[in-house]
Amino acid sequence: MSGSKWRKMRVKLTPAFTSGKIKRMFLILKECSDDLAKYLESKAQIRDSVEIKDIFTRYTTDVIMSSAFGIRSNCIENSNSEHRTQGKNILKIKIIWYVLFTVMPKIMDFFSIPILDQRVSNFYLNMFEETVKYRKTHKLLRHDFMNILMQLMEKDHLDEDDNGKNNNITC
């Protein structure tokens, strides 16, 4: 995406990252942090070792899935979660494709060559569509990025922050 299409998208998405909207996500992040603390406490009680890189990768996946999609992936407890597997697959971009997308984006676009594996794209696209459908059906509101995207899809703009009127969180 480039040019005027990118500028229009940027204008729509920039309000999604105001301090008020980010502060509303604090409770979601705290929930993931509490899960991590409980997991580490349980490992400490039985004097079990923990691979730090692995556990923080799982924690990061939980944070992203929860704050972006509103999905509790529970990767901290379940290291074989499908969300974790697909997250790893995102990072398996072949170097040659990355170089070509960086150096010759118009050619790659002309030939419609995707940077991600189609299965990974389909997984996240299906997850997005199912989440939107579920939230609309159940009238579910959650202060996460998915809610922001849904608001953009419905109204083509974001509501103004309420300057903290409904925001009891201090970060």
C-alpha positions as CSV (number, residue, x, y, z in Angstrom):
1,M,0.0,0.0,0.0
2,S,1.4,3.4,-1.0
3,G,0.6,6.8,-2.1
4,S,-2.9,8.3,-1.5
5,K,-4.3,4.9,-0.4
6,W,-1.7,4.7,2.4
7,R,-2.3,8.4,3.4
8,K,-6.1,7.7,3.7
9,M,-5.5,4.6,5.8
10,R,-3.0,6.4,8.0
11,V,-5.4,9.2,8.7
12,K,-8.1,6.7,9.7
13,L,-5.7,4.6,11.9
14,T,-3.7,7.3,13.7
15,P,-6.5,8.0,16.2
16,A,-6.4,4.4,17.2
17,F,-3.1,5.0,19.0
18,T,-4.1,7.9,21.2
19,S,-3.0,7.7,24.8
20,G,-6.6,7.3,25.9
21,K,-7.2,4.2,23.6
22,I,-3.9,2.7,24.6
23,K,-4.7,3.2,28.3
24,R,-8.0,1.3,27.9
25,M,-5.9,-1.7,26.8
26,F,-4.0,-1.7,30.1
27,L,-6.3,-4.2,31.8
28,I,-5.9,-6.6,28.9
29,L,-2.1,-6.4,29.2
30,K,-2.4,-6.8,33.0
31,E,-4.4,-9.9,32.6
32,C,-1.7,-11.5,30.4
33,S,1.0,-10.4,32.9
34,D,-1.0,-11.9,35.8
35,D,-1.1,-15.2,33.8
36,L,2.7,-15.1,33.3
37,A,3.3,-14.3,37.0
38,K,1.1,-17.3,38.0
39,Y,2.9,-19.6,35.6
40,L,6.3,-18.5,36.9
41,E,5.2,-18.8,40.5
42,S,4.0,-22.4,39.9
43,K,7.3,-23.3,38.3
44,A,9.2,-21.7,41.2
45,Q,7.2,-23.6,43.8
46,I,8.3,-27.0,42.2
47,R,11.8,-25.6,41.5
48,D,11.4,-26.2,37.8
49,S,13.5,-24.4,35.3
50,V,12.0,-22.1,32.7
51,E,13.5,-21.2,29.4
52,I,13.2,-17.4,29.4
53,K,13.2,-16.8,25.6
54,D,10.5,-19.5,25.2
55,I,8.2,-18.2,28.0
56,F,8.5,-14.6,26.9
57,T,7.7,-15.6,23.3
58,R,4.6,-17.3,24.5
59,Y,3.8,-14.3,26.7
60,T,4.2,-12.0,23.7
61,T,1.9,-14.1,21.6
62,D,-0.7,-14.0,24.4
63,V,-0.4,-10.2,24.6
64,I,-0.7,-9.7,20.8
65,M,-3.6,-12.1,20.5
66,S,-5.5,-10.5,23.4
67,S,-4.9,-6.8,22.7
68,A,-5.2,-7.1,18.9
69,F,-7.8,-9.8,18.4
70,G,-9.4,-10.1,21.8
71,I,-8.6,-13.8,21.9
72,R,-7.2,-15.6,24.9
73,S,-4.7,-17.9,23.3
74,N,-3.3,-19.2,26.6
75,C,0.1,-19.8,25.0
76,I,1.8,-19.5,28.4
77,E,0.1,-22.7,29.6
78,N,-0.2,-24.4,26.2
79,S,3.1,-24.2,24.3
80,N,1.5,-26.1,21.4
81,S,-1.2,-23.6,20.8
82,E,-2.2,-23.0,17.1
83,H,-1.8,-19.3,17.7
84,R,1.8,-19.8,18.7
85,T,2.4,-22.1,15.7
86,Q,1.0,-19.6,13.3
87,G,2.9,-16.8,15.0
88,K,6.1,-18.7,14.4
89,N,5.1,-19.2,10.7
90,I,4.8,-15.5,10.2
91,L,8.4,-15.1,11.1
92,K,9.4,-17.8,8.6
93,I,9.6,-15.4,5.6
94,K,12.2,-16.6,3.2
95,I,15.0,-14.1,2.9
96,I,14.8,-13.9,-0.9
97,W,11.1,-12.9,-0.7
98,Y,11.8,-10.2,1.9
99,V,14.6,-8.8,-0.3
100,L,12.5,-8.8,-3.4
101,F,9.6,-7.1,-1.5
102,T,12.0,-4.5,-0.2
103,V,13.9,-3.9,-3.5
104,M,11.1,-4.4,-6.1
105,P,7.7,-4.0,-4.4
106,K,5.9,-3.0,-7.6
107,I,7.1,-6.1,-9.5
108,M,6.0,-8.3,-6.6
109,D,2.7,-6.6,-6.5
110,F,2.3,-6.8,-10.3
111,F,2.7,-10.6,-10.1
112,S,0.6,-10.8,-7.0
113,I,3.2,-12.7,-5.1
114,P,2.3,-12.8,-1.4
115,I,5.0,-12.3,1.3
116,L,3.3,-14.7,3.7
117,D,2.4,-18.3,3.3
118,Q,-1.2,-18.6,2.2
119,R,-2.0,-20.9,5.1
120,V,-0.8,-18.3,7.6
121,S,-2.8,-15.5,5.8
122,N,-5.9,-17.7,5.7
123,F,-5.6,-18.6,9.5
124,Y,-5.5,-14.9,10.5
125,L,-8.1,-13.8,8.0
126,N,-10.5,-16.5,9.2
127,M,-9.8,-15.6,12.8
128,F,-10.5,-12.0,12.1
129,E,-13.8,-12.7,10.3
130,E,-14.9,-15.2,13.0
131,T,-14.1,-12.7,15.7
132,V,-16.0,-9.9,14.0
133,K,-19.0,-12.2,13.4
134,Y,-19.0,-13.3,17.1
135,R,-18.7,-9.8,18.5
136,K,-21.5,-8.5,16.3
137,T,-23.8,-11.5,17.1
138,H,-23.2,-11.2,20.9
139,K,-22.9,-7.4,20.9
140,L,-19.5,-7.8,22.6
141,L,-17.4,-4.7,23.3
142,R,-13.8,-5.0,24.4
143,H,-11.2,-2.2,24.5
144,D,-8.8,-3.7,22.1
145,F,-7.5,-3.1,18.6
146,M,-10.2,-5.4,17.0
147,N,-12.9,-3.1,18.4
148,I,-11.1,-0.2,16.8
149,L,-11.0,-1.9,13.4
150,M,-14.6,-2.9,13.7
151,Q,-15.6,0.7,14.5
152,L,-13.6,1.8,11.4
153,M,-15.4,-0.8,9.3
154,E,-18.8,0.4,10.5
155,K,-18.4,4.2,10.7
156,D,-15.3,4.9,8.6
157,H,-14.0,6.9,11.5
158,L,-13.1,6.5,15.2
159,D,-15.0,8.0,18.1
160,E,-13.2,10.7,20.0
161,D,-11.5,9.8,23.2
162,D,-13.7,10.9,26.2
163,N,-10.7,12.5,27.9
164,G,-10.8,10.0,30.6
165,K,-14.4,10.3,31.6
166,N,-14.9,6.5,31.5
167,N,-11.2,5.7,32.0
168,N,-10.3,4.8,35.6
169,I,-6.9,3.5,34.7
170,T,-3.7,5.3,35.5
171,C,-0.6,4.1,33.8
